Amino acid sequence: MIYFDHSATTPIDPRVLALMQKVAEKHFGNPSSIHKSGQKARAIIEKARRQIADALGVKPRNIIFTGGGTEANNLVLRNILYSNKKHVITSAIEHPAILKTLKDLGKFGVGHSIIPVDKYGVINIDKLKSAIQDDTGLITVMYANNEVGAVQPINDIAEIAKKQHILFHTDAVQAPGKISINITDAVDLASFSAHKFYGQKGVGFLYVGDKIKLHPLIIGGGQERNLRAGTENTAGIAALGLAMELANTKLDDSIAHLTKLELYFKDQLNSIYPNAIYNGHPDSHLPGLISITIPSITSDILLVSLDLQGIAVSSGSACSSGDVKPSPVLSAMNISNKHNISTLRISFGKDNTIAEVDVLINALKNILKKHNKL
């Protein structure tokens, strides 16, 4: 299988996997225990915390380990219940971990405003400003979109929030290993997930600014500064720390490699099929993530045809039981339903090669010929 779906999840880096196996086998002590085995596990967790903090340019105490990005998002959003200001501002292209949670919080009296995006998938700053109310307690906007790769003006949004004394959170799950992450003083909270940058699934972290006070989502033994109870996943956290360190130290090489693959793919496809439509911002986007519309061929046909040839990509739309439904993200960008359901997401990774891209191009060429599009 040739894998081009890295925005959904990434394979575990062999170095990360080796560390995780070593820790699981040899350092299984409870990190809360006072004996040597427990304290070794504690030291491993704190090393990972330092690795992440160094990669982001923050303090180790700012890092709270979670079970992933979804949990980190929920921890942030559900804290609005403890605030006197129960209005949240978000964007129309957020992950379901944000939008569905806000909808659920509505039954507890939490209101929210959804800010539209332009045709490139970038949030409208002026409309965000106008949506601020006296009871706005939180603004949450993702760092970069998982479907079209559009990078949001996070620093501008953070500064607006800071001037209005509103907490600002960003879902930064898609960013590590693809773009430089700037956690400024104006960013109060940021969510991350290991499996998006060659770590293990089921582990992530939340950046929490120095002056931010949160109530725990999970209550029990008081781990993670009383913000995330439960015996820590030592092996997964160790793997997360190394994965973050590797993503940061190899960032320039990764960006160059992903950009090379992206440009090569577009150049090759354009030479055989100039009618392809690329969605998202042409410049401010995640390298190696391509949202492409191939008119008149629905995404389910494209997905199945590629899968049968051993190529894994994903769709911009949701497919179930043969029924193709438009993607909410693409709809928010005012992409027609006809084009919406004919869109693929191709997301390259660090181990993909030009030769593999050639296989993908040839496969698409054969599909287009079969459907009389060439």
N, C-alpha and C positions, 0 to 999 in steps of 0.2 A: 504493500500500500504506500503510495506517495501522499504525504500528509501536507495539506495546505489550509488547515483550519486552526491556526495557532491563536486566534483571538478567542476561540471557544475554550481551549486548554492547550497546554504545551506538554511535550514529553519531559520526563524528569532527566535533568542533566546527569550523566554517569557519575560525575564527582559528587553531586548532591545526593544521589542514590547511595553511593558507597558510604558517605558520612552517615546518612540516616540508618543504614543497616548496622553500621558499627555502633552507633549510639544505642539503638534498640537492643542489640545483643549484649553489650558490655556495660552500659550505664543506665540500667533500668530502675535505679532507686527513685523513690518518691522525692521530688525536689524540696518538699517541706520537712523531710526527716533530718535529724541532726547528725546521723552517722555519716561516715565518709562516702558511702555510696550515694546517699541523698544529696550531700553537699557537692559531689562531683556533677550530678545532674543539674543542680542549681547553677553551678559555674558555667555549664554548657548553655543553659538558657540565657544567662547574663551576657555571655560572649555573643550570642546571636543578637541580643538587644543592642549591643554596641556596634555590631556590624551594620545593622539596619540604620541606627542613628548616624553613623559615620557616612553612610551612603546618601542620606537625606540632608546631612548638615545640621542635625538637631541633637538634643540630649537623649541619652538612653532612657531617662525617666519619662520621656514623651511617648514611648512606644508601649502599647498595650496589646498583648497577643490575643487573638480571637480564633474562631473556627473558620474564618474566611471573610471575604468582602461583604457578603450578605449580612452576617452577624454584626460586623462593624457598622454597617449602615443602619441596621435596626437599633443598635446601641445608641447611636446619635439621635435618630429620629424619635425614638420612644422617650428620650429625655425631655422632649418638648412638653410632655405631660406634667413635668415638675416646674415648668416655667409659667410666669404670669402672662407671658406673651405667647399665644398659641396659634400663630399664623406662620406658615412656611411658604417660601418661594422656591420654585424649582423650574426645570426646563421640560419641554415636551418630549425630549429624547432620552430621558433618564432610564436606567436599568429598572426592571420590575421590582428589584429590592428597595428602590426608592418610591416609585409611583404606587405600587400595590400597598406598601406600608403606610403611605400617606392616606390612601383611600380607607384603609382599615382604621387609622387613627381618627377619622372623621366621626366615628360613633362615640368618641370620647371628647368631642368638642374641639378638635384640632382642625383648623381650616387651612387651605393651601391655594396658591395661585400658580398656574402653569404658564410659563413664558414661552412664546413661540420661537422658532428658529427660522433662519432664512433658507434659501434654496441650497446653501452649502452645508446646512446643519449646524450653523453657528448661532448662538443665542442673541436675541435682540437686547442690547444693553439699555437702551432708552425705555423699552417696555418693562424691563426689570426694575429700573428706578421708579417708574410710575406705579408699580405694583406694591411698593413698600407701604405698609400701613403702620399705625401707631402700635398695633399689637404683633408686628412681625418679629419673631424671635429667632428665626433661622433662615438662611439662604443655603441651598444645597444644589450645586451644579457639577456635573462630572468633568473630570480633567480632559478626557478624550473619549469619543464615542466608540462603542464596540462594533457597530455595524458599518459606518462609513468613515470612521477614523478622524472625524473633525475634532481639532483641538480647540478648546474653548479659551476665551480671554480671562483666564483664572485670576491673574494679578489685578486686572481692572475690576472684576467682580468683588474680589476680596477687599480691595480698597474702598469700594462703595459700601460694603457691609461694615467695615471698620469705622468709617465716618458716621454711619448711622447707629453705631453701637449694637450691631446685629451679629450673632454668631455666623461664621461661614464654614461650611463643610464641602469637601469635594470627594467624589468617588473616583479615586485615582487608580483603580484596578488595572486599567489597560496601559498605563504609562511606563512602568519599569522596563528597562531594556530596550525601549523604543525611542524615547525622548528624554531630555533633561527635565528633572522634576524640581521645581522651585517652591519649596515650602517657606514662604515669607512669614514675617510676624503677623501679617493680616490673615493668614490661613489658620483657622482655629482647630480644624479636625480634618483628617484625610484617611480614607479606607484603602486597604491593599489586600491582595490575595496571592498566595505563593504559586498556585498552579498556572498563573498567567505569565510567569517568568522562570519556568523550568524547575519549579519546586513541587512539593507534594500537595495533593488536594486535601481539603479539610483543615487548612491552617492559614491564617492571615494575621493582619494587625491593624490597629487604629492609631494614627498619630493624634495625640491630644496635647494642645498647647499648654504652656505653663500655667496660665491663669484660668483654665477651663475646669470646672467642677462637674462631674457626671455622677449619676446614680447607676448602679449595676443593673444589667439586664438579667444576669444569672447570679443568684445569691446562694452562698454556701460557705466554703472555707476561707474566703477572703483573698484568694490569689490575685495577682496583677493589680496591686494597690487597691484591693477591694472592689475592683471593677469587673472581674471575670472569674467567678468561682469555679473550682474543679481542678483536679490534678492535671498539671500541664502535660501537653504532648511533647515531651522532651526531644524525641527523635525528629518529629515534624518541625519543631521550632529551630532545631540545629540546622536542618536542611533549608529552612526558610532564610536563616541568617546568611548561609553560604550562597544561596541562590541570589539574594539581594546584593551581596558583595560582588559576585561575578557579573551580574547585570550592570552594576555601576562601573566596574573597572574596564569592562569591554564595551562600554556604551558607544563610543565613536566608531569602533569596528562594526558593531551591530547595525548602527544607523546606515553606515556606508554599504554594508552587505544587503540589507533589506531594500534600500533605495535602488541598488543595482538590479536586484531581481524585479522590483516593481517596474522600473523604466524599461527593462528588457521585455517583460511580458507585454506591456502596453505597446511598445514599438512593433513587436512581432504580431500581435493580434490586429493592430491597426492596419498592417500591411495586407492582411487577408480579409479583414472585416471592419472597414472604416465606419460602419453604422453603430458600433458599440458606443454606449453612453456610460461615462464614469461619474459616479455620484460622490458628493462630499467636496470639501474645500480643495482646490487644486494645489495650494501651497501649504497651508497650515493643517496638516493631517499626519496621522501615524504612518511612518514609512513601512512599506510592505503590506499594507492593508488596502485592498481594492474592492470597492463596491461597483459592480459592473452590470449594466442592463443590456441584455441581448433581446431586442424587440421581437415579439411574435413567437418566442419559445418560452414556455413557462418554466419556472425554476425547478419544479418537481421533475420534469423531463430531463433537464440539464443535470440535476443532482444524481438521478438514477443512472443516466447514461455514463457519467463520469465514474460513479461508484463501480459500475460493472467493469470499467477499465482499470480499476485499482487506484482511483484518484479521489481523495477526500477533500471536499470543499463544503461550504454551507450556503444557506439561502438567506436573502434579505427578508424573506417572508416565512410565515409559519405554515408548515405542511403537516396535515394529519388525516389519515384515512382517505388519502387521495384528494383531499380538499385543500387547495392553496389559498391562504388568506393573506391579505396585504400586511406588510410590516408597519407597525405604528410609527417607527422612526422615519421610514421613507414617506409615509403619509404626512407626517409633521413637516416634511421638507417640500410638501405640495407636489410630490411625484405621483402621477396618475396611477390608478389601480392597475391599468393595463401594463405599464412599465414596472410597477411595484412587484407584481407577481412574476416578472421575468428577470429578476435580479439575483445575482450570485455574490457571495462574499468570499474573496480569496485572501487568505492571510498567511504570508510567508513567515518562516522561522529561520533561526540561525544556522540550521544544518541543511536547509534546502539548497539546491544547486541550479545552475543554468541548464544543465542537462535535464533535470526534472521539470523545469519550466517548459523546455522544448516538448516534453511528453504531454504536458497539459495543453500546449498550443496545438499540437497535432490532434489530440483528442477532440478539442473544440472544433477544429477544422473539419474533422470527420462528422461530427454531430451537425454542424451547419450544412454540410453537403447533403447529409441524409434528409434534412428538413427543407432542402431547396432554398437555402439562404445565401449560397455562394454562386 
